[in-house]
């Protein structure tokens, strides 16, 4: 099963996160299938590769809770509910 989840990067006390598609059995810093965005909680910046995210969601990938909140703030689910 594939999940969309956060992968920690950056230095101590200054973390940024990559949003990656990764196998459930992999660890947090394990090998990812594809990088689909990044999230910087300190500067509150987000970059999303929307076509790649939609591709993985259509194939059945499940976002984690935090990634789901990030995608909802970006209004990615707005069109899917209609």
SEFIZA-3560 file (N, C-alpha, C; in Angstrom, 3 decimals):
REM SEFIZA-3560
<numar><xx>0.840</xx><yy>-1.182</yy><zz>0.000</zz><atom>N</atom></numar>
<numar><xx>0.000</xx><yy>0.000</yy><zz>0.000</zz><atom>CA</atom></numar>
<numar><xx>0.885</xx><yy>1.244</yy><zz>0.000</zz><atom>C</atom></numar>
<numar><xx>0.467</xx><yy>2.243</yy><zz>-0.732</zz><atom>N</atom></numar>
<numar><xx>1.220</xx><yy>3.485</yy><zz>-0.852</zz><atom>CA</atom></numar>
<numar><xx>0.533</xx><yy>4.567</yy><zz>-0.023</zz><atom>C</atom></numar>
<numar><xx>1.351</xx><yy>5.364</yy><zz>0.668</zz><atom>N</atom></numar>
<numar><xx>0.829</xx><yy>6.498</yy><zz>1.427</zz><atom>CA</atom></numar>
<numar><xx>1.545</xx><yy>7.763</yy><zz>1.000</zz><atom>C</atom></numar>
<numar><xx>0.833</xx><yy>8.864</yy><zz>1.121</zz><atom>N</atom></numar>
<numar><xx>1.443</xx><yy>10.183</yy><zz>0.967</zz><atom>CA</atom></numar>
<numar><xx>1.750</xx><yy>10.662</yy><zz>2.373</zz><atom>C</atom></numar>
<numar><xx>3.037</xx><yy>10.836</yy><zz>2.672</zz><atom>N</atom></numar>
<numar><xx>3.401</xx><yy>11.245</yy><zz>4.021</zz><atom>CA</atom></numar>
<numar><xx>4.604</xx><yy>12.166</yy><zz>4.004</zz><atom>C</atom></numar>
<numar><xx>4.948</xx><yy>12.696</yy><zz>5.181</zz><atom>N</atom></numar>
<numar><xx>6.029</xx><yy>13.649</yy><zz>5.306</zz><atom>CA</atom></numar>
<numar><xx>7.356</xx><yy>12.933</yy><zz>5.540</zz><atom>C</atom></numar>
<numar><xx>8.409</xx><yy>13.479</yy><zz>4.940</zz><atom>N</atom></numar>
<numar><xx>9.766</xx><yy>12.981</yy><zz>5.122</zz><atom>CA</atom></numar>
<numar><xx>10.592</xx><yy>14.154</yy><zz>5.638</zz><atom>C</atom></numar>
<numar><xx>11.180</xx><yy>14.004</yy><zz>6.822</zz><atom>N</atom></numar>
<numar><xx>11.867</xx><yy>15.122</yy><zz>7.477</zz><atom>CA</atom></numar>
<numar><xx>13.206</xx><yy>15.399</yy><zz>6.817</zz><atom>C</atom></numar>
<numar><xx>13.475</xx><yy>16.699</yy><zz>6.599</zz><atom>N</atom></numar>
<numar><xx>14.753</xx><yy>17.163</yy><zz>6.065</zz><atom>CA</atom></numar>
<numar><xx>15.154</xx><yy>18.390</yy><zz>6.865</zz><atom>C</atom></numar>
<numar><xx>16.283</xx><yy>18.978</yy><zz>6.537</zz><atom>N</atom></numar>
<numar><xx>16.720</xx><yy>20.193</yy><zz>7.212</zz><atom>CA</atom></numar>
<numar><xx>17.615</xx><yy>19.877</yy><zz>8.391</zz><atom>C</atom></numar>
<numar><xx>17.928</xx><yy>20.913</yy><zz>9.146</zz><atom>N</atom></numar>
<numar><xx>18.825</xx><yy>20.732</yy><zz>10.282</zz><atom>CA</atom></numar>
<numar><xx>18.065</xx><yy>20.753</yy><zz>11.596</zz><atom>C</atom></numar>
<numar><xx>18.806</xx><yy>20.624</yy><zz>12.695</zz><atom>N</atom></numar>
<numar><xx>18.181</xx><yy>20.628</yy><zz>14.015</zz><atom>CA</atom></numar>
<numar><xx>17.432</xx><yy>21.932</yy><zz>14.260</zz><atom>C</atom></numar>
<numar><xx>16.277</xx><yy>21.841</yy><zz>14.856</zz><atom>N</atom></numar>
<numar><xx>15.438</xx><yy>22.983</yy><zz>15.193</zz><atom>CA</atom></numar>
<numar><xx>14.991</xx><yy>23.790</yy><zz>13.974</zz><atom>C</atom></numar>
<numar><xx>15.207</xx><yy>23.284</yy><zz>12.773</zz><atom>N</atom></numar>
<numar><xx>14.855</xx><yy>24.014</yy><zz>11.549</zz><atom>CA</atom></numar>
<numar><xx>14.394</xx><yy>23.010</yy><zz>10.496</zz><atom>C</atom></numar>
<numar><xx>13.443</xx><yy>22.207</yy><zz>10.859</zz><atom>N</atom></numar>
<numar><xx>12.999</xx><yy>21.122</yy><zz>9.989</zz><atom>CA</atom></numar>
<numar><xx>12.115</xx><yy>21.633</yy><zz>8.859</zz><atom>C</atom></numar>
<numar><xx>12.303</xx><yy>21.039</yy><zz>7.685</zz><atom>N</atom></numar>
<numar><xx>11.353</xx><yy>21.167</yy><zz>6.593</zz><atom>CA</atom></numar>
<numar><xx>10.984</xx><yy>19.743</yy><zz>6.198</zz><atom>C</atom></numar>
<numar><xx>9.896</xx><yy>19.601</yy><zz>5.518</zz><atom>N</atom></numar>
<numar><xx>9.402</xx><yy>18.266</yy><zz>5.192</zz><atom>CA</atom></numar>
<numar><xx>9.145</xx><yy>18.146</yy><zz>3.705</zz><atom>C</atom></numar>
<numar><xx>9.524</xx><yy>17.029</yy><zz>3.139</zz><atom>N</atom></numar>
<numar><xx>9.126</xx><yy>16.693</yy><zz>1.778</zz><atom>CA</atom></numar>
<numar><xx>7.858</xx><yy>15.872</yy><zz>1.865</zz><atom>C</atom></numar>
<numar><xx>6.954</xx><yy>16.103</yy><zz>0.955</zz><atom>N</atom></numar>
<numar><xx>5.762</xx><yy>15.263</yy><zz>0.850</zz><atom>CA</atom></numar>
<numar><xx>6.087</xx><yy>14.225</yy><zz>-0.205</zz><atom>C</atom></numar>
<numar><xx>6.047</xx><yy>12.954</yy><zz>0.184</zz><atom>N</atom></numar>
<numar><xx>6.481</xx><yy>11.886</yy><zz>-0.700</zz><atom>CA</atom></numar>
<numar><xx>5.419</xx><yy>10.792</yy><zz>-0.771</zz><atom>C</atom></numar>
<numar><xx>5.437</xx><yy>10.075</yy><zz>-1.882</zz><atom>N</atom></numar>
<numar><xx>4.659</xx><yy>8.845</yy><zz>-2.017</zz><atom>CA</atom></numar>
<numar><xx>5.624</xx><yy>7.728</yy><zz>-1.638</zz><atom>C</atom></numar>
<numar><xx>5.237</xx><yy>6.929</yy><zz>-0.651</zz><atom>N</atom></numar>
<numar><xx>6.152</xx><yy>5.936</yy><zz>-0.094</zz><atom>CA</atom></numar>
<numar><xx>5.367</xx><yy>4.691</yy><zz>0.305</zz><atom>C</atom></numar>
<numar><xx>6.036</xx><yy>3.552</yy><zz>0.257</zz><atom>N</atom></numar>
<numar><xx>5.423</xx><yy>2.305</yy><zz>0.681</zz><atom>CA</atom></numar>
<numar><xx>5.212</xx><yy>2.338</yy><zz>2.190</zz><atom>C</atom></numar>
<numar><xx>4.128</xx><yy>1.783</yy><zz>2.658</zz><atom>N</atom></numar>
<numar><xx>3.776</xx><yy>1.805</yy><zz>4.071</zz><atom>CA</atom></numar>
<numar><xx>4.849</xx><yy>1.132</yy><zz>4.924</zz><atom>C</atom></numar>
<numar><xx>5.484</xx><yy>0.114</yy><zz>4.398</zz><atom>N</atom></numar>
<numar><xx>6.450</xx><yy>-0.647</yy><zz>5.183</zz><atom>CA</atom></numar>
<numar><xx>7.795</xx><yy>0.048</yy><zz>5.327</zz><atom>C</atom></numar>
<numar><xx>8.011</xx><yy>1.140</yy><zz>4.590</zz><atom>N</atom></numar>
<numar><xx>9.271</xx><yy>1.872</yy><zz>4.677</zz><atom>CA</atom></numar>
<numar><xx>9.279</xx><yy>2.773</yy><zz>5.899</zz><atom>C</atom></numar>
<numar><xx>10.476</xx><yy>3.057</yy><zz>6.403</zz><atom>N</atom></numar>
<numar><xx>10.593</xx><yy>3.979</yy><zz>7.528</zz><atom>CA</atom></numar>
<numar><xx>10.450</xx><yy>5.412</yy><zz>7.035</zz><atom>C</atom></numar>
<numar><xx>10.467</xx><yy>6.363</yy><zz>7.953</zz><atom>N</atom></numar>
<numar><xx>10.195</xx><yy>7.760</yy><zz>7.600</zz><atom>CA</atom></numar>
<numar><xx>11.220</xx><yy>8.321</yy><zz>6.618</zz><atom>C</atom></numar>
<numar><xx>12.493</xx><yy>8.025</yy><zz>6.819</zz><atom>N</atom></numar>
<numar><xx>13.519</xx><yy>8.511</yy><zz>5.906</zz><atom>CA</atom></numar>
<numar><xx>13.894</xx><yy>7.468</yy><zz>4.855</zz><atom>C</atom></numar>
<numar><xx>13.048</xx><yy>6.488</yy><zz>4.659</zz><atom>N</atom></numar>
<numar><xx>13.338</xx><yy>5.418</yy><zz>3.710</zz><atom>CA</atom></numar>
<numar><xx>13.222</xx><yy>5.875</yy><zz>2.268</zz><atom>C</atom></numar>
<numar><xx>13.414</xx><yy>4.935</yy><zz>1.370</zz><atom>N</atom></numar>
<numar><xx>13.366</xx><yy>5.233</yy><zz>-0.063</zz><atom>CA</atom></numar>
<numar><xx>11.922</xx><yy>5.521</yy><zz>-0.481</zz><atom>C</atom></numar>
<numar><xx>11.734</xx><yy>6.657</yy><zz>-1.130</zz><atom>N</atom></numar>
<numar><xx>10.386</xx><yy>7.034</yy><zz>-1.559</zz><atom>CA</atom></numar>
<numar><xx>10.184</xx><yy>6.677</yy><zz>-3.027</zz><atom>C</atom></numar>
<numar><xx>8.922</xx><yy>6.563</yy><zz>-3.418</zz><atom>N</atom></numar>
<numar><xx>8.589</xx><yy>6.299</yy><zz>-4.808</zz><atom>CA</atom></numar>
<numar><xx>8.722</xx><yy>7.569</yy><zz>-5.648</zz><atom>C</atom></numar>
<numar><xx>8.257</xx><yy>8.694</yy><zz>-5.078</zz><atom>N</atom></numar>
<numar><xx>8.326</xx><yy>9.963</yy><zz>-5.795</zz><atom>CA</atom></numar>
<numar><xx>8.118</xx><yy>11.111</yy><zz>-4.824</zz><atom>C</atom></numar>
<numar><xx>8.832</xx><yy>12.197</yy><zz>-5.041</zz><atom>N</atom></numar>
<numar><xx>8.634</xx><yy>13.413</yy><zz>-4.263</zz><atom>CA</atom></numar>
<numar><xx>7.522</xx><yy>14.209</yy><zz>-4.937</zz><atom>C</atom></numar>
<numar><xx>6.516</xx><yy>14.592</yy><zz>-4.167</zz><atom>N</atom></numar>
<numar><xx>5.368</xx><yy>15.287</yy><zz>-4.753</zz><atom>CA</atom></numar>
<numar><xx>5.150</xx><yy>16.677</yy><zz>-4.161</zz><atom>C</atom></numar>
<numar><xx>6.067</xx><yy>17.154</yy><zz>-3.332</zz><atom>N</atom></numar>
<numar><xx>5.935</xx><yy>18.495</yy><zz>-2.789</zz><atom>CA</atom></numar>
<numar><xx>6.809</xx><yy>18.688</yy><zz>-1.571</zz><atom>C</atom></numar>
<numar><xx>6.738</xx><yy>19.886</yy><zz>-0.976</zz><atom>N</atom></numar>
<numar><xx>7.417</xx><yy>20.122</yy><zz>0.283</zz><atom>CA</atom></numar>
<numar><xx>6.588</xx><yy>21.054</yy><zz>1.141</zz><atom>C</atom></numar>
<numar><xx>6.894</xx><yy>21.054</yy><zz>2.440</zz><atom>N</atom></numar>
<numar><xx>6.169</xx><yy>21.854</yy><zz>3.409</zz><atom>CA</atom></numar>
<numar><xx>7.172</xx><yy>22.414</yy><zz>4.412</zz><atom>C</atom></numar>
<numar><xx>7.163</xx><yy>23.724</yy><zz>4.579</zz><atom>N</atom></numar>
<numar><xx>8.017</xx><yy>24.397</yy><zz>5.557</zz><atom>CA</atom></numar>
<numar><xx>7.113</xx><yy>24.985</yy><zz>6.633</zz><atom>C</atom></numar>
<numar><xx>7.021</xx><yy>24.357</yy><zz>7.813</zz><atom>N</atom></numar>
<numar><xx>6.106</xx><yy>24.853</yy><zz>8.838</zz><atom>CA</atom></numar>
<numar><xx>6.558</xx><yy>26.158</yy><zz>9.481</zz><atom>C</atom></numar>
<numar><xx>7.844</xx><yy>26.474</yy><zz>9.421</zz><atom>N</atom></numar>
<numar><xx>8.338</xx><yy>27.684</yy><zz>10.061</zz><atom>CA</atom></numar>
<numar><xx>7.946</xx><yy>28.924</yy><zz>9.245</zz><atom>C</atom></numar>
<numar><xx>8.163</xx><yy>28.867</yy><zz>7.937</zz><atom>N</atom></numar>
<numar><xx>7.779</xx><yy>29.989</yy><zz>7.078</zz><atom>CA</atom></numar>
<numar><xx>6.383</xx><yy>29.810</yy><zz>6.487</zz><atom>C</atom></numar>
<numar><xx>5.757</xx><yy>28.704</yy><zz>6.804</zz><atom>N</atom></numar>
<numar><xx>4.402</xx><yy>28.387</yy><zz>6.341</zz><atom>CA</atom></numar>
<numar><xx>4.316</xx><yy>28.410</yy><zz>4.818</zz><atom>C</atom></numar>
<numar><xx>5.276</xx><yy>27.759</yy><zz>4.159</zz><atom>N</atom></numar>
<numar><xx>5.293</xx><yy>27.657</yy><zz>2.702</zz><atom>CA</atom></numar>
<numar><xx>4.996</xx><yy>26.224</yy><zz>2.305</zz><atom>C</atom></numar>
<numar><xx>4.276</xx><yy>26.084</yy><zz>1.207</zz><atom>N</atom></numar>
<numar><xx>3.951</xx><yy>24.766</yy><zz>0.684</zz><atom>CA</atom></numar>
<numar><xx>4.073</xx><yy>24.793</yy><zz>-0.827</zz><atom>C</atom></numar>
<numar><xx>4.697</xx><yy>23.743</yy><zz>-1.370</zz><atom>N</atom></numar>
<numar><xx>4.720</xx><yy>23.548</yy><zz>-2.810</zz><atom>CA</atom></numar>
<numar><xx>4.171</xx><yy>22.163</yy><zz>-3.082</zz><atom>C</atom></numar>
<numar><xx>3.197</xx><yy>22.058</yy><zz>-3.972</zz><atom>N</atom></numar>
<numar><xx>2.587</xx><yy>20.779</yy><zz>-4.299</zz><atom>CA</atom></numar>
<numar><xx>2.649</xx><yy>20.531</yy><zz>-5.797</zz><atom>C</atom></numar>
<numar><xx>3.042</xx><yy>19.334</yy><zz>-6.177</zz><atom>N</atom></numar>
<numar><xx>2.984</xx><yy>18.902</yy><zz>-7.568</zz><atom>CA</atom></numar>
<numar><xx>1.608</xx><yy>18.252</yy><zz>-7.741</zz><atom>C</atom></numar>
<numar><xx>0.626</xx><yy>19.064</yy><zz>-8.074</zz><atom>N</atom></numar>
<numar><xx>-0.773</xx><yy>18.632</yy><zz>-8.079</zz><atom>CA</atom></numar>
<numar><xx>-1.033</xx><yy>17.456</yy><zz>-9.023</zz><atom>C</atom></numar>
<numar><xx>-0.520</xx><yy>17.447</yy><zz>-10.272</zz><atom>N</atom></numar>
<numar><xx>-0.787</xx><yy>16.278</yy><zz>-11.129</zz><atom>CA</atom></numar>
<numar><xx>-0.253</xx><yy>14.969</yy><zz>-10.546</zz><atom>C</atom></numar>
<numar><xx>0.915</xx><yy>15.016</yy><zz>-9.920</zz><atom>N</atom></numar>
<numar><xx>1.482</xx><yy>13.804</yy><zz>-9.322</zz><atom>CA</atom></numar>
<numar><xx>0.658</xx><yy>13.350</yy><zz>-8.113</zz><atom>C</atom></numar>
<numar><xx>0.196</xx><yy>14.304</yy><zz>-7.318</zz><atom>N</atom></numar>
<numar><xx>-0.618</xx><yy>13.957</yy><zz>-6.147</zz><atom>CA</atom></numar>
<numar><xx>-1.940</xx><yy>13.353</yy><zz>-6.590</zz><atom>C</atom></numar>
<numar><xx>-2.575</xx><yy>13.960</yy><zz>-7.579</zz><atom>N</atom></numar>
<numar><xx>-3.838</xx><yy>13.409</yy><zz>-8.083</zz><atom>CA</atom></numar>
<numar><xx>-3.647</xx><yy>12.005</yy><zz>-8.648</zz><atom>C</atom></numar>
<numar><xx>-2.521</xx><yy>11.763</yy><zz>-9.334</zz><atom>N</atom></numar>
<numar><xx>-2.228</xx><yy>10.439</yy><zz>-9.881</zz><atom>CA</atom></numar>
<numar><xx>-2.175</xx><yy>9.398</yy><zz>-8.772</zz><atom>C</atom></numar>
<numar><xx>-1.450</xx><yy>9.694</yy><zz>-7.700</zz><atom>N</atom></numar>
<numar><xx>-1.325</xx><yy>8.728</yy><zz>-6.612</zz><atom>CA</atom></numar>
<numar><xx>-2.644</xx><yy>8.540</yy><zz>-5.868</zz><atom>C</atom></numar>
<numar><xx>-3.421</xx><yy>9.615</yy><zz>-5.708</zz><atom>N</atom></numar>
<numar><xx>-4.719</xx><yy>9.478</yy><zz>-5.045</zz><atom>CA</atom></numar>
<numar><xx>-5.676</xx><yy>8.631</yy><zz>-5.881</zz><atom>C</atom></numar>
<numar><xx>-5.636</xx><yy>8.779</yy><zz>-7.206</zz><atom>N</atom></numar>
<numar><xx>-6.486</xx><yy>7.971</yy><zz>-8.075</zz><atom>CA</atom></numar>
<numar><xx>-6.094</xx><yy>6.502</yy><zz>-8.047</zz><atom>C</atom></numar>
<numar><xx>-4.803</xx><yy>6.237</yy><zz>-7.832</zz><atom>N</atom></numar>
<numar><xx>-4.320</xx><yy>4.855</yy><zz>-7.763</zz><atom>CA</atom></numar>
<numar><xx>-4.554</xx><yy>4.224</yy><zz>-6.398</zz><atom>C</atom></numar>
<numar><xx>-5.099</xx><yy>4.989</yy><zz>-5.445</zz><atom>N</atom></numar>
<numar><xx>-5.462</xx><yy>4.421</yy><zz>-4.155</zz><atom>CA</atom></numar>
<numar><xx>-4.538</xx><yy>4.766</yy><zz>-3.013</zz><atom>C</atom></numar>
<numar><xx>-3.629</xx><yy>5.701</yy><zz>-3.207</zz><atom>N</atom></numar>
<numar><xx>-2.733</xx><yy>6.103</yy><zz>-2.118</zz><atom>CA</atom></numar>
<numar><xx>-3.537</xx><yy>6.835</yy><zz>-1.046</zz><atom>C</atom></numar>
<numar><xx>-3.181</xx><yy>6.601</yy><zz>0.219</zz><atom>N</atom></numar>
<numar><xx>-3.863</xx><yy>7.222</yy><zz>1.340</zz><atom>CA</atom></numar>
<numar><xx>-2.962</xx><yy>8.279</yy><zz>1.962</zz><atom>C</atom></numar>
<numar><xx>-3.405</xx><yy>9.534</yy><zz>2.076</zz><atom>N</atom></numar>
<numar><xx>-2.586</xx><yy>10.537</yy><zz>2.759</zz><atom>CA</atom></numar>
<numar><xx>-2.678</xx><yy>10.367</yy><zz>4.270</zz><atom>C</atom></numar>
<numar><xx>-1.588</xx><yy>10.692</yy><zz>4.962</zz><atom>N</atom></numar>
<numar><xx>-1.626</xx><yy>10.681</yy><zz>6.423</zz><atom>CA</atom></numar>
<numar><xx>-2.453</xx><yy>11.876</yy><zz>6.884</zz><atom>C</atom></numar>
<numar><xx>-2.706</xx><yy>11.966</yy><zz>8.166</zz><atom>N</atom></numar>
<numar><xx>-3.532</xx><yy>13.046</yy><zz>8.689</zz><atom>CA</atom></numar>
<numar><xx>-2.976</xx><yy>14.421</yy><zz>8.404</zz><atom>C</atom></numar>
<numar><xx>-1.681</xx><yy>14.609</yy><zz>8.623</zz><atom>N</atom></numar>
<numar><xx>-1.063</xx><yy>15.909</yy><zz>8.402</zz><atom>CA</atom></numar>
<numar><xx>-1.055</xx><yy>16.268</yy><zz>6.923</zz><atom>C</atom></numar>
<numar><xx>-0.722</xx><yy>15.315</yy><zz>6.074</zz><atom>N</atom></numar>
<numar><xx>-0.711</xx><yy>15.572</yy><zz>4.636</zz><atom>CA</atom></numar>
<numar><xx>-2.132</xx><yy>15.858</yy><zz>4.143</zz><atom>C</atom></numar>
<numar><xx>-3.106</xx><yy>15.163</yy><zz>4.693</zz><atom>N</atom></numar>
<numar><xx>-4.500</xx><yy>15.411</yy><zz>4.329</zz><atom>CA</atom></numar>
<numar><xx>-4.887</xx><yy>16.855</yy><zz>4.668</zz><atom>C</atom></numar>
<numar><xx>-4.467</xx><yy>17.341</yy><zz>5.838</zz><atom>N</atom></numar>
<numar><xx>-4.759</xx><yy>18.722</yy><zz>6.217</zz><atom>CA</atom></numar>
<numar><xx>-4.086</xx><yy>19.721</yy><zz>5.272</zz><atom>C</atom></numar>
<numar><xx>-2.838</xx><yy>19.437</yy><zz>4.873</zz><atom>N</atom></numar>
<numar><xx>-2.124</xx><yy>20.314</yy><zz>3.945</zz><atom>CA</atom></numar>
<numar><xx>-2.842</xx><yy>20.347</yy><zz>2.597</zz><atom>C</atom></numar>
<numar><xx>-3.270</xx><yy>19.192</yy><zz>2.123</zz><atom>N</atom></numar>
<numar><xx>-3.969</xx><yy>19.125</yy><zz>0.832</zz><atom>CA</atom></numar>
<numar><xx>-5.328</xx><yy>19.806</yy><zz>0.902</zz><atom>C</atom></numar>
<numar><xx>-5.994</xx><yy>19.690</yy><zz>2.047</zz><atom>N</atom></numar>
<numar><xx>-7.294</xx><yy>20.340</yy><zz>2.206</zz><atom>CA</atom></numar>
<numar><xx>-7.147</xx><yy>21.861</yy><zz>2.226</zz><atom>C</atom></numar>
<numar><xx>-6.085</xx><yy>22.374</yy><zz>2.870</zz><atom>N</atom></numar>
<numar><xx>-5.842</xx><yy>23.816</yy><zz>2.866</zz><atom>CA</atom></numar>
<numar><xx>-5.549</xx><yy>24.319</yy><zz>1.461</zz><atom>C</atom></numar>
<numar><xx>-4.943</xx><yy>23.487</yy><zz>0.641</zz><atom>N</atom></numar>
<numar><xx>-4.654</xx><yy>23.858</yy><zz>-0.748</zz><atom>CA</atom></numar>
<numar><xx>-5.870</xx><yy>23.643</yy><zz>-1.646</zz><atom>C</atom></numar>
<numar><xx>-6.990</xx><yy>23.236</yy><zz>-1.055</zz><atom>N</atom></numar>
<numar><xx>-8.262</xx><yy>23.016</yy><zz>-1.764</zz><atom>CA</atom></numar>
<numar><xx>-8.140</xx><yy>21.961</yy><zz>-2.863</zz><atom>C</atom></numar>
<numar><xx>-7.363</xx><yy>20.939</yy><zz>-2.593</zz><atom>N</atom></numar>
<numar><xx>-7.206</xx><yy>19.863</yy><zz>-3.558</zz><atom>CA</atom></numar>
<numar><xx>-8.417</xx><yy>18.939</yy><zz>-3.559</zz><atom>C</atom></numar>
<numar><xx>-9.110</xx><yy>18.837</yy><zz>-2.427</zz><atom>N</atom></numar>
<numar><xx>-10.264</xx><yy>17.955</yy><zz>-2.325</zz><atom>CA</atom></numar>
<numar><xx>-11.560</xx><yy>18.646</yy><zz>-2.694</zz><atom>C</atom></numar>
<numar><xx>-11.512</xx><yy>19.936</yy><zz>-2.967</zz><atom>N</atom></numar>
<numar><xx>-12.725</xx><yy>20.700</yy><zz>-3.250</zz><atom>CA</atom></numar>
<numar><xx>-13.422</xx><yy>20.176</yy><zz>-4.511</zz><atom>C</atom></numar>
<numar><xx>-12.662</xx><yy>19.852</yy><zz>-5.552</zz><atom>N</atom></numar>
<numar><xx>-13.253</xx><yy>19.398</yy><zz>-6.796</zz><atom>CA</atom></numar>
<numar><xx>-13.714</xx><yy>17.942</yy><zz>-6.718</zz><atom>C</atom></numar>
<numar><xx>-13.073</xx><yy>17.159</yy><zz>-5.861</zz><atom>N</atom></numar>
<numar><xx>-13.408</xx><yy>15.733</yy><zz>-5.783</zz><atom>CA</atom></numar>
<numar><xx>-14.756</xx><yy>15.491</yy><zz>-5.108</zz><atom>C</atom></numar>
<numar><xx>-15.183</xx><yy>16.382</yy><zz>-4.205</zz><atom>N</atom></numar>
<numar><xx>-16.434</xx><yy>16.171</yy><zz>-3.504</zz><atom>CA</atom></numar>
<numar><xx>-17.642</xx><yy>16.549</yy><zz>-4.346</zz><atom>C</atom></numar>
<numar><xx>-17.462</xx><yy>17.339</yy><zz>-5.376</zz><atom>N</atom></numar>
<numar><xx>-18.586</xx><yy>17.778</yy><zz>-6.217</zz><atom>CA</atom></numar>
<numar><xx>-19.065</xx><yy>16.677</yy><zz>-7.116</zz><atom>C</atom></numar>
//
